[in-house]
Amino acid sequence: MNTRRNIGFKLNLLIAIAVLCFAGVSSVFAGETIKSEPAKFGDWAIVGPSGGDVRVITIDPKEKDRLYVSTLDGQIHTSADGGATWKLLVNFNRSQLVLDQLIVDSRDSKIIYTSGHRHKAPGGFFKTTDGGATWTEAKELSKESIHSMVQSSSDPNIILVGTINGVWMSDNSGDDWKKISSETMPVNIDSLAID
C-alpha cells in the first residue's frame, strides 16, 4: 500500500471511529442495528458480514474494492465490491480463536496471513497462497498466543509476530520462524512496527 493511500485510509478510519464515538456507539457486533439521529448523520445501514465481532478490516493493496475482515470467532470474510456484499472465506473452527491480525501480501493478493490467540492460550499463524482456498499453519507458532503482526514494506519476505512469550521473525514469507527476542525482553508484545 503506498503511503498516500495508507494515510488516506487511516484518516477515513479515524473519522469513522470518531463518528461512532460521538454517536454514542461503544461497540457494534454482527447482526446488531446501528442507530443514529438522521439529522446529524444521515441513515445507517447494516452492510455485514454476519458471523462474529469484527477484529480487523484489511484492504487488498492491489484491488481497492476487495476487503477482508477477521473475527472474534476464527472466521475471515471477504467482499469484492467495497463492502456491499460479503462471503465467508474461511472458518478455522477453533473454539475461542480471536483473529486480531490479517495482512494481504503487497506482492501477491492471493497470499494472505492471519494470526491470533485464545486470549492467553495458543492461537497460531496461518497462511494461504491461493486466495483462501487452502491454509497452512506454522508449526513453530502453533503453541503461541499471537497479539501483533507486521510485514516489512522494504522486504515483504520479513514478517514479525508479537506473542505473550516475545517476538518471532520469518524471513521467507511465513514459511519458517525463529524467536528473536531474548529471555530478558519484556513479554506480551501487543504492537510491532518495522522501520
N, CA and C of each residue as an Amber inpcrd file, in Angstrom:
protein
   585
   0.8490000  -1.1630000   0.0000000   0.0000000   0.0000000   0.0000000
   0.8950000   1.2260000   0.0000000   0.6720000   2.1490000  -0.9300000
   1.5300000   3.3260000  -0.9520000   1.1840000   4.2440000   0.2140000
   2.1030000   5.1220000   0.5470000   1.9790000   5.9660000   1.7340000
   0.7650000   6.8770000   1.6650000   0.5350000   7.5150000   0.5150000
  -0.6040000   8.4340000   0.3850000  -1.9200000   7.6820000   0.5920000
  -2.0660000   6.5020000   0.0010000  -3.2870000   5.7050000   0.1560000
  -3.4290000   5.2480000   1.6000000  -2.3170000   4.8580000   2.2160000
  -2.3280000   4.4070000   3.6020000  -2.7770000   5.5350000   4.5270000
  -2.2550000   6.7470000   4.3160000  -2.6360000   7.8880000   5.1400000
  -4.1080000   8.2160000   4.9290000  -4.5660000   8.1860000   3.6700000
  -5.9740000   8.4410000   3.3880000  -6.8780000   7.4230000   4.0520000
  -6.4970000   6.1440000   4.0090000  -7.2920000   5.0990000   4.6500000
  -7.3260000   5.3120000   6.1560000  -6.1450000   5.6140000   6.7540000
  -6.0890000   5.8260000   8.2030000  -6.9470000   7.0200000   8.6010000
  -6.9110000   8.0880000   7.8130000  -7.7150000   9.2600000   8.1030000
  -9.1960000   8.9170000   8.0260000  -9.6140000   8.1930000   6.9790000
 -11.0170000   7.7820000   6.8570000 -11.4280000   6.8820000   8.0080000
 -10.5370000   5.9690000   8.4250000 -10.8390000   5.0750000   9.5370000
 -10.9910000   5.8730000  10.8250000 -10.1060000   6.8520000  11.0610000
 -10.2080000   7.6900000  12.2560000 -11.5000000   8.4940000  12.2560000
 -11.8920000   9.0000000  11.1010000 -13.1440000   9.7470000  11.0080000
 -14.3210000   8.8290000  11.3260000 -14.3010000   7.6130000  10.7850000
 -15.3820000   6.6540000  11.0590000 -15.4470000   6.3160000  12.5420000
 -14.2980000   6.1260000  13.1610000 -14.2700000   5.8220000  14.5950000
 -14.8090000   7.0090000  15.3840000 -14.3960000   8.2170000  15.0110000
 -14.8640000   9.4140000  15.7070000 -16.3770000   9.5560000  15.5890000
 -16.9200000   9.3120000  14.4060000 -18.3680000   9.3960000  14.2140000
 -19.0780000   8.3990000  15.1120000 -18.5700000   7.1730000  15.1710000
 -19.1980000   6.1680000  16.0280000 -19.1230000   6.5710000  17.4930000
 -17.9880000   7.1130000  17.9180000 -17.8380000   7.5310000  19.3160000
 -18.7880000   8.6700000  19.6520000 -18.8570000   9.6810000  18.7870000
 -19.7250000  10.8160000  19.0550000 -21.2000000  10.4460000  18.9220000
 -21.4950000   9.4010000  18.1860000 -22.8790000   8.9620000  18.0440000
 -23.3250000   8.1460000  19.2510000 -22.3880000   7.8560000  20.1600000
 -22.7480000   7.1100000  21.3550000 -22.6950000   5.6140000  21.1620000
 -22.0570000   5.1500000  20.1210000 -21.9470000   3.7200000  19.8780000
 -20.6260000   3.2510000  20.4660000 -20.6850000   2.3720000  21.4780000
 -19.4420000   1.9170000  22.0940000 -18.8610000   0.7230000  21.3640000
 -19.7010000  -0.1470000  20.8430000 -19.2180000  -1.2660000  20.0400000
 -20.3600000  -1.7780000  19.1840000 -20.0080000  -2.4070000  18.0920000
 -21.0020000  -2.9250000  17.1670000 -20.6650000  -4.3740000  16.8870000
 -21.6400000  -5.2410000  17.0100000 -21.4450000  -6.6510000  16.7430000
 -22.2530000  -7.0440000  15.5190000 -21.8140000  -8.0820000  14.8370000
 -22.5190000  -8.5500000  13.6460000 -23.9690000  -8.8330000  13.9940000
 -24.8710000  -8.3980000  13.1470000 -26.2850000  -8.6410000  13.3550000
 -26.9790000  -7.5390000  14.1480000 -26.2190000  -6.6170000  14.7720000
 -26.8280000  -5.5310000  15.5100000 -27.1580000  -4.3840000  14.5610000
 -28.1220000  -3.5830000  14.9630000 -28.5010000  -2.4200000  14.1840000
 -27.8500000  -1.1820000  14.7820000 -27.2280000  -0.3780000  13.9490000
 -26.6490000   0.8870000  14.3910000 -27.7070000   1.9550000  14.1820000
 -27.9860000   2.7320000  15.2280000 -28.9790000   3.7920000  15.1220000
 -28.3010000   5.1230000  15.3930000 -28.7560000   6.1440000  14.7250000
 -28.2340000   7.4910000  14.9580000 -29.3510000   8.4900000  14.7350000
 -29.0600000   9.7310000  15.0220000 -30.0120000  10.7910000  14.7380000
 -29.8700000  11.1530000  13.2670000 -30.8820000  10.8670000  12.4270000
 -30.7660000  11.1110000  10.9860000 -30.3570000  12.5370000  10.6380000
 -30.8160000  13.5270000  11.4120000 -30.4690000  14.9120000  11.0950000
 -28.9680000  15.1560000  11.2050000 -28.2880000  14.4310000  12.0800000
 -26.8550000  14.6220000  12.2710000 -26.0130000  13.7730000  11.3320000
 -26.3950000  12.5290000  11.1450000 -25.5130000  11.5910000  10.4590000
 -26.1140000  10.9290000   9.2320000 -27.3420000  11.1950000   8.8870000
 -27.9540000  10.5140000   7.7630000 -28.4010000   9.1200000   8.1730000
 -28.7590000   8.3110000   7.2180000 -29.2360000   6.9650000   7.5130000
 -28.0770000   5.9960000   7.6370000 -28.2030000   5.0560000   8.5480000
 -27.2200000   3.9870000   8.7360000 -27.7920000   2.7100000   8.1460000
 -26.9310000   1.8630000   7.6480000 -27.3690000   0.5780000   7.1060000
 -26.3960000  -0.5070000   7.5310000 -26.9190000  -1.6950000   7.7370000
 -26.0710000  -2.8420000   8.0360000 -25.4760000  -3.3230000   6.7190000
 -24.1670000  -3.4430000   6.6610000 -23.5240000  -3.9130000   5.4380000
 -22.8590000  -5.2680000   5.6360000 -22.9210000  -5.8230000   6.8420000
 -22.3840000  -7.1510000   7.0850000 -20.9210000  -7.1170000   7.3990000
 -20.2990000  -8.2400000   7.4660000 -20.8930000  -9.5670000   7.3500000
 -21.4630000 -10.0360000   8.6780000 -22.2900000 -11.0630000   8.6240000
 -22.7680000 -11.6610000   9.8650000 -21.7680000 -12.7420000  10.2620000
 -21.6800000 -13.0110000  11.5380000 -20.8120000 -14.1010000  11.9670000
 -19.6800000 -13.7010000  12.8810000 -19.9150000 -12.7960000  13.8200000
 -18.8870000 -12.5410000  14.8200000 -18.4200000 -11.1090000  14.8840000
 -17.8390000 -10.7800000  16.0050000 -17.2580000  -9.4730000  16.2750000
 -16.0610000  -9.2610000  15.3520000 -16.1090000  -8.2510000  14.5030000
 -15.0120000  -7.9760000  13.5670000 -13.8360000  -7.3830000  14.3240000
 -12.6460000  -7.9530000  14.1230000 -11.4310000  -7.5110000  14.8050000
 -10.5460000  -6.6530000  13.9130000 -10.4870000  -6.9550000  12.6160000
  -9.5980000  -6.2470000  11.6950000 -10.2950000  -6.0870000  10.3460000
 -10.1010000  -4.9210000   9.7290000 -10.5270000  -4.6940000   8.3490000
  -9.2620000  -4.4660000   7.5350000  -9.0920000  -5.2190000   6.4480000
  -7.9020000  -5.1000000   5.6040000  -8.3340000  -4.8710000   4.1630000
  -7.6570000  -3.9450000   3.4940000  -7.9230000  -3.6480000   2.0850000
  -6.8400000  -4.3040000   1.2420000  -7.2490000  -4.9750000   0.1790000
  -6.2980000  -5.5660000  -0.7580000  -5.4700000  -4.4400000  -1.3790000
  -4.1370000  -4.4930000  -1.2760000  -3.3190000  -3.4010000  -1.8100000
  -3.3640000  -3.2680000  -3.3320000  -3.8020000  -4.2980000  -4.0320000
  -3.8510000  -4.2520000  -5.4950000  -5.2630000  -4.0180000  -6.0340000
  -6.2750000  -4.2260000  -5.1950000  -7.6690000  -4.1090000  -5.6430000
  -8.4790000  -3.4430000  -4.5330000  -8.6660000  -2.1310000  -4.6200000
  -9.2150000  -1.3490000  -3.5170000 -10.6350000  -1.7350000  -3.1000000
 -11.4050000  -2.3650000  -3.9650000 -12.7590000  -2.7710000  -3.5990000
 -12.8030000  -4.1220000  -2.8860000 -11.6750000  -4.8320000  -2.8410000
 -11.6330000  -6.1210000  -2.1400000 -11.2400000  -5.8730000  -0.6880000
 -12.1420000  -6.2530000   0.2030000 -11.9430000  -6.0900000   1.6350000
 -11.9340000  -7.4540000   2.3110000 -11.2460000  -7.5120000   3.4330000
 -11.2300000  -8.7070000   4.2650000 -11.4810000  -8.2780000   5.7020000
 -12.2240000  -9.0860000   6.4420000 -12.3640000  -8.8760000   7.8790000
 -12.1130000 -10.1960000   8.5860000 -11.4760000 -10.1030000   9.7420000
 -11.3020000 -11.2910000  10.5790000 -12.1060000 -11.0730000  11.8530000
 -12.5080000 -12.1770000  12.4790000 -13.4620000 -12.0760000  13.5700000
 -12.9670000 -12.7070000  14.8680000 -13.7620000 -12.4580000  15.8880000
 -13.5210000 -12.9700000  17.2270000 -13.7240000 -14.4820000  17.3080000
 -14.3820000 -15.0590000  16.3100000 -14.6750000 -16.4900000  16.3500000
 -13.9730000 -17.2660000  15.2390000 -12.7760000 -16.8190000  14.8480000
 -11.9360000 -17.5900000  13.9340000 -12.3890000 -17.6330000  12.4920000
 -13.0680000 -16.5970000  12.0290000 -13.5330000 -16.5560000  10.6430000
 -12.8980000 -15.3890000   9.8910000 -12.7770000 -15.5550000   8.5730000
 -12.3920000 -14.4570000   7.6900000 -13.4670000 -14.3500000   6.6190000
 -13.9680000 -13.1230000   6.4210000 -14.9630000 -12.8440000   5.3910000
 -14.3250000 -11.9170000   4.3660000 -14.8340000 -11.9540000   3.1350000
 -14.2950000 -11.0940000   2.0820000 -15.4290000 -10.4460000   1.2930000
 -15.1320000  -9.2710000   0.7690000 -16.0570000  -8.5460000  -0.0950000
 -15.2880000  -8.1130000  -1.3340000 -15.8820000  -8.3020000  -2.5020000
 -15.2450000  -7.8850000  -3.7600000 -15.8130000  -6.5650000  -4.2700000
 -16.8070000  -6.0140000  -3.5450000 -17.4800000  -4.8070000  -4.0200000
 -17.4900000  -3.6920000  -2.9710000 -16.3870000  -3.5520000  -2.2690000
 -16.2570000  -2.4570000  -1.3140000 -17.1150000  -2.5770000  -0.0750000
 -17.5850000  -3.7720000   0.2260000 -18.3630000  -3.9960000   1.4310000
 -19.8560000  -4.0980000   1.2200000 -20.3310000  -3.9910000  -0.0160000
 -21.7720000  -4.0970000  -0.2750000 -22.2720000  -5.5130000  -0.0020000
 -21.4870000  -6.5190000  -0.3890000 -21.8400000  -7.9150000  -0.1160000
 -20.6120000  -8.6270000   0.4470000 -20.8630000  -9.6870000   1.2160000
 -19.7870000 -10.4210000   1.8920000 -19.9760000 -11.9150000   1.7130000
 -18.8510000 -12.6520000   1.7370000 -18.9260000 -14.1120000   1.7590000
 -17.8650000 -14.6300000   2.7270000 -18.1620000 -15.7680000   3.3200000
 -17.2210000 -16.4040000   4.2360000 -16.0680000 -16.9780000   3.4290000
 -14.8440000 -16.5850000   3.7590000 -13.6590000 -17.1150000   3.0930000
 -13.1810000 -18.3770000   3.7920000 -13.0960000 -18.3340000   5.1250000
 -12.6520000 -19.4980000   5.8880000 -13.1820000 -19.4010000   7.3160000
 -13.5170000 -20.5430000   7.8780000 -13.8350000 -20.6710000   9.2960000
 -12.8680000 -21.7100000   9.8420000 -11.9540000 -21.2950000  10.7130000
 -10.9520000 -22.2200000  11.2350000 -11.5290000 -23.2020000  12.2530000
 -12.7840000 -23.0010000  12.6640000 -13.4780000 -23.9230000  13.5720000
 -12.6400000 -24.2770000  14.7970000 -12.0800000 -23.2560000  15.4240000
 -11.3120000 -23.4470000  16.6570000 -11.9720000 -22.6110000  17.7460000
 -12.3160000 -23.2570000  18.8120000 -13.0180000 -22.6090000  19.9060000
 -12.2580000 -21.3830000  20.4130000 -12.9550000 -20.2600000  20.5020000
 -12.4510000 -19.0050000  21.0630000 -11.2300000 -18.4380000  20.3360000
 -11.0420000 -18.7650000  19.0600000  -9.9080000 -18.2340000  18.3000000
 -10.2010000 -16.7940000  17.8830000  -9.3930000 -15.8600000  18.3730000
  -9.5250000 -14.4380000  18.0660000  -8.4860000 -14.0960000  17.0040000
  -8.9350000 -13.7730000  15.7980000  -8.0210000 -13.4120000  14.7090000
  -7.8520000 -11.8940000  14.7010000  -6.8490000 -11.4220000  15.4410000
  -6.6060000  -9.9880000  15.5860000  -5.7270000  -9.4010000  14.4950000
  -5.0990000 -10.2220000  13.6720000  -4.2080000  -9.7260000  12.6310000
  -4.5640000 -10.3580000  11.2890000  -4.4880000  -9.5320000  10.2340000
  -4.7950000 -10.0000000   8.8880000  -4.0330000  -9.1160000   7.9040000
  -3.1710000  -9.7270000   7.0940000  -2.3680000  -8.9840000   6.1210000
  -2.5300000  -9.6290000   4.7500000  -2.8100000  -8.8060000   3.7360000
  -2.7710000  -9.2530000   2.3470000  -1.3950000  -8.8650000   1.8270000
  -0.6500000  -9.8350000   1.2950000   0.7190000  -9.5910000   0.8430000
   0.7360000  -8.5250000  -0.2480000   1.6570000  -7.5870000  -0.1280000
   1.7250000  -6.4730000  -1.0760000   2.1630000  -6.8930000  -2.4720000
   2.7930000  -8.0750000  -2.6000000   3.2820000  -8.5340000  -3.9070000
   2.2660000  -9.3880000  -4.6470000   1.4360000 -10.1040000  -3.8980000
   0.5150000 -11.0670000  -4.4970000  -0.7210000 -11.1640000  -3.6120000
  -1.8570000 -10.7030000  -4.1080000  -3.0860000 -10.6640000  -3.3170000
  -3.6380000 -12.0350000  -2.9660000  -3.1320000 -13.0830000  -3.5920000
  -3.5820000 -14.4310000  -3.2350000  -2.8970000 -14.9410000  -1.9690000
  -1.8610000 -14.2130000  -1.5270000  -1.1580000 -14.5910000  -0.2980000
  -1.7130000 -13.7440000   0.8430000  -2.2820000 -14.4260000   1.8200000
  -2.8910000 -13.7550000   2.9690000  -2.3400000 -14.4040000   4.2330000
  -2.0310000 -13.5660000   5.2150000  -1.5450000 -14.0370000   6.5080000
  -2.5510000 -13.6290000   7.5760000  -2.7980000 -14.5120000   8.5290000
  -3.6160000 -14.1610000   9.6810000  -3.0280000 -14.8460000  10.9020000
  -3.2440000 -14.2410000  12.0340000  -2.7530000 -14.8390000  13.2770000
  -3.6550000 -14.4070000  14.4120000  -3.5490000 -15.1510000  15.5030000
  -4.4150000 -14.8240000  16.6160000  -4.0630000 -15.5480000  17.8890000
  -5.0430000 -15.5600000  18.7540000  -4.8550000 -16.1020000  20.0970000
  -6.2000000 -16.5530000  20.6410000  -6.1540000 -17.1920000  21.7600000
  -7.3430000 -17.5170000  22.5520000  -7.1380000 -16.8390000  23.9010000
  -7.0170000 -15.5490000  23.8580000  -6.6430000 -14.6870000  24.9790000
  -5.2090000 -15.0270000  25.3730000  -4.9370000 -15.7140000  26.4340000
  -3.5500000 -16.0490000  26.7650000  -3.1830000 -17.4580000  26.2880000
  -4.1190000 -18.1480000  25.7000000  -3.8700000 -19.5040000  25.1960000
  -3.4430000 -19.4370000  23.7230000  -2.8200000 -20.5130000  23.2110000
  -2.3230000 -20.5210000  21.8300000  -3.4190000 -20.2940000  20.7870000
  -3.0340000 -19.5930000  19.7340000  -3.9200000 -19.3650000  18.5940000
  -3.2540000 -19.8370000  17.3240000  -2.1300000 -19.1870000  16.9440000
  -1.3590000 -19.6340000  15.7960000  -1.2810000 -18.6300000  14.6680000
  -0.4870000 -19.0070000  13.6460000  -0.2570000 -18.2180000  12.4370000
  -0.6830000 -19.0710000  11.2520000  -1.4580000 -18.4820000  10.3290000
  -1.9850000 -19.2050000   9.1840000  -1.6850000 -18.4200000   7.9080000
  -1.4370000 -19.1660000   6.8220000  -1.0860000 -18.5450000   5.5410000
  -1.7950000 -19.2820000   4.4100000  -2.2750000 -18.5090000   3.4360000
  -2.8010000 -19.0870000   2.2050000  -2.0340000 -18.4840000   1.0310000
  -1.8080000 -19.2800000   0.0050000  -1.1590000 -18.7870000  -1.2170000
  -2.1000000 -18.8830000  -2.4150000  -3.3480000 -19.2880000  -2.1560000
  -4.3130000 -19.4590000  -3.2440000  -5.6080000 -18.6720000  -2.9940000
  -5.4800000 -17.5340000  -2.3270000  -6.6350000 -16.6760000  -2.1090000
  -7.6040000 -17.1600000  -1.0550000  -7.2200000 -18.1520000  -0.2730000
  -8.0630000 -18.6260000   0.8170000  -8.6700000 -19.9940000   0.6230000
  -8.4040000 -20.6510000  -0.5020000  -8.9560000 -21.9940000  -0.7250000
  -8.3430000 -23.0020000   0.2520000  -7.0290000 -22.8900000   0.4830000
  -6.3480000 -23.7730000   1.4390000  -5.4660000 -22.9250000   2.3510000
  -5.2550000 -23.4020000   3.5730000  -4.4670000 -22.6830000   4.5750000
  -3.4680000 -23.6320000   5.2110000  -2.2890000 -23.1130000   5.5490000
  -1.2970000 -23.8830000   6.3050000  -1.0270000 -23.1400000   7.6110000
  -0.7390000 -23.9140000   8.6440000  -0.4140000 -23.3440000   9.9480000
   1.0750000 -23.4970000  10.2030000   1.7090000 -22.4550000  10.7160000
   3.1360000 -22.5070000  11.0410000   3.3260000 -23.3540000  12.2920000
   4.0530000 -24.4540000  12.1450000   4.2270000 -25.3730000  13.2770000
   4.9750000 -24.7230000  14.4330000   5.9240000 -23.8210000  14.1270000
   6.7000000 -23.1760000  15.1880000   5.8320000 -22.2620000  16.0620000
   4.7300000 -21.7730000  15.5160000   3.8820000 -20.8310000  16.2430000
   2.5760000 -21.4580000  16.7290000   2.4170000 -22.7570000  16.5780000
   1.1510000 -23.4060000  16.9360000   0.8580000 -23.3480000  18.4330000
   1.8690000 -23.1420000  19.2500000   1.6680000 -23.0590000  20.6950000
   1.7950000 -21.6170000  21.2030000   1.7560000 -20.6530000  20.2800000
   1.9190000 -19.2450000  20.6510000   0.5870000 -18.4930000  20.6200000
   0.4410000 -17.5980000  21.5620000  -0.6810000 -16.6680000  21.6130000
  -0.2080000 -15.3680000  20.9650000  -0.6210000 -15.1380000  19.7070000
  -0.0900000 -14.0300000  18.9040000  -1.0040000 -12.8070000  19.0210000
  -0.4050000 -11.6840000  19.4340000  -1.1710000 -10.4590000  19.6560000
  -0.8030000  -9.3260000  18.7090000   0.2160000  -9.4990000  17.8720000
   0.5680000  -8.4660000  16.8930000   1.3140000  -9.1010000  15.7300000
   1.2410000  -8.4510000  14.5620000   1.8990000  -8.9760000  13.3650000
   2.1480000  -7.8090000  12.4160000   3.3150000  -7.8340000  11.7510000
   3.6430000  -6.7920000  10.7840000   4.5040000  -7.3860000   9.6790000
   4.3010000  -6.8960000   8.4530000   5.1160000  -7.2920000   7.3030000
   5.9680000  -6.0940000   6.9030000   7.2330000  -6.3340000   6.6130000
   8.1410000  -5.2610000   6.2090000   7.7480000  -4.7270000   4.8340000
   7.7090000  -3.4100000   4.6980000   7.4160000  -2.8280000   3.3860000
   8.6540000  -2.8210000   2.4940000   9.8480000  -2.7560000   3.0850000
  11.0710000  -2.7490000   2.2730000  11.4920000  -4.1510000   1.8530000
  11.1580000  -5.1610000   2.6440000  11.4240000  -6.5610000   2.2990000
  10.2240000  -7.3920000   2.7370000   9.1960000  -7.5370000   1.8780000
   7.9640000  -8.2260000   2.2510000   8.1400000  -9.6940000   2.6540000
   9.3270000 -10.2600000   2.4460000   9.5770000 -11.6180000   2.9390000
   9.6520000 -11.6490000   4.4610000   9.9230000 -10.5030000   5.0800000
  10.0870000 -10.4410000   6.5300000   8.7480000 -10.1410000   7.1980000
   8.3740000 -11.0270000   8.1100000   7.1660000 -10.8660000   8.9170000
   7.5750000 -11.0540000  10.3740000   7.0750000 -10.1940000  11.2370000
   7.2870000 -10.3240000  12.6750000   5.9470000 -10.5610000  13.3480000
   5.9480000 -11.3790000  14.3980000   4.7670000 -11.5320000  15.2400000
   5.1760000 -11.3180000  16.6880000   4.2760000 -10.6950000  17.4390000
   4.4770000 -10.4980000  18.8660000   3.5500000 -11.4250000  19.6270000
   4.1090000 -12.1370000  20.5900000   3.3430000 -13.1150000  21.3560000
   3.4300000 -12.7800000  22.8430000   2.7890000 -13.5850000  23.6630000
   2.9210000 -13.3810000  25.1060000   4.2650000 -13.9060000  25.6040000
   5.0460000 -14.5150000  24.7000000   6.3770000 -15.0240000  25.0530000
   7.5080000 -14.2770000  24.3590000   7.2230000 -13.2290000  23.5750000
   8.2730000 -12.4850000  22.8950000   7.9850000 -12.2700000  21.4190000
   9.0600000 -12.0390000  20.6410000   8.9500000 -11.7070000  19.2180000
   9.5500000 -12.8230000  18.3750000   8.8350000 -13.1890000  17.2980000
   9.2820000 -14.1960000  16.3390000   9.4210000 -13.5280000  14.9750000
  10.3300000 -14.0580000  14.1430000  10.5540000 -13.4980000  12.8130000
  10.6010000 -14.6060000  11.7650000  10.0300000 -14.2880000  10.5990000
  10.1720000 -15.1300000   9.4150000  10.8300000 -14.2830000   8.3420000
  11.8300000 -14.8420000   7.6610000  12.4470000 -14.1170000   6.5460000
  12.1090000 -14.7580000   5.2050000  11.1210000 -15.6920000   5.2320000
  10.6860000 -16.3250000   3.9870000   9.1530000 -16.3720000   3.8930000
   8.5340000 -15.2280000   4.1350000   7.0790000 -15.0500000   3.9670000
   6.2450000 -15.9840000   4.8300000   6.6930000 -16.2470000   6.0350000
   5.9030000 -17.0330000   6.9710000   6.0500000 -18.5290000   6.8660000
   6.9760000 -19.0040000   6.0270000   7.1570000 -20.4540000   5.9050000
   7.9160000 -21.0450000   7.0920000   8.9070000 -20.3240000   7.6090000
   9.6990000 -20.7730000   8.7620000   9.8380000 -19.6150000   9.7380000
   9.9590000 -19.9340000  11.0270000  10.0010000 -18.9200000  12.0760000
  11.1210000 -19.1960000  13.0590000  11.6690000 -18.1060000  13.6240000
  12.6340000 -18.2420000  14.7200000  12.3500000 -17.1380000  15.7330000
  12.5420000 -17.4750000  16.9970000  12.3350000 -16.4980000  18.0590000
  13.5420000 -15.5740000  18.0850000  13.3120000 -14.2550000  18.0530000
  14.4250000 -13.3060000  18.0150000  14.5440000 -12.4850000  19.2910000
  13.5830000 -12.5860000  20.1800000  13.6710000 -11.8280000  21.4290000
  14.4700000 -12.6190000  22.4530000  15.1290000 -11.8980000  23.3340000
  15.9110000 -12.5560000  24.3820000  14.9890000 -12.9550000  25.5270000
  15.4870000 -13.8000000  26.3780000  14.6940000 -14.2430000  27.5260000
  14.4730000 -13.1060000  28.5230000  15.3100000 -12.0660000  28.4730000
  15.1640000 -10.9400000  29.4020000  14.2710000  -9.8330000  28.8480000
  13.8560000  -9.9640000  27.5850000  12.9820000  -8.9600000  26.9740000
  11.5840000  -9.0580000  27.5780000  10.9150000  -7.9060000  27.7570000
   9.5370000  -7.9660000  28.2540000   8.6610000  -8.8080000  27.3160000
   7.6920000  -9.4600000  27.8890000   6.8000000 -10.3000000  27.0870000
   5.4570000  -9.6040000  26.9000000   4.5310000 -10.3240000  26.2930000
   3.2060000  -9.8150000  25.9550000   3.3250000  -8.6450000  24.9830000
   3.8020000  -8.9450000  23.7860000   4.0440000  -7.9480000  22.7430000
   2.7360000  -7.6840000  21.9970000   2.1200000  -6.5350000  22.2720000
   0.8270000  -6.1940000  21.6820000   0.9260000  -5.3080000  20.4510000
   2.1130000  -4.7980000  20.1460000   2.2580000  -3.9070000  18.9990000
   3.6650000  -4.0350000  18.4360000   3.7700000  -4.0220000  17.1050000
   5.0590000  -4.1170000  16.4200000   5.0930000  -3.1390000  15.2590000
   6.2940000  -2.6910000  14.9120000   6.5000000  -1.8680000  13.7190000
   7.8740000  -2.1890000  13.1640000   8.0160000  -2.0890000  11.8500000
   9.3110000  -2.2820000  11.1950000   9.6590000  -0.9760000  10.5080000
  10.8590000  -0.4660000  10.7750000  11.3020000   0.7950000  10.1880000
  12.0440000   0.5160000   8.8990000
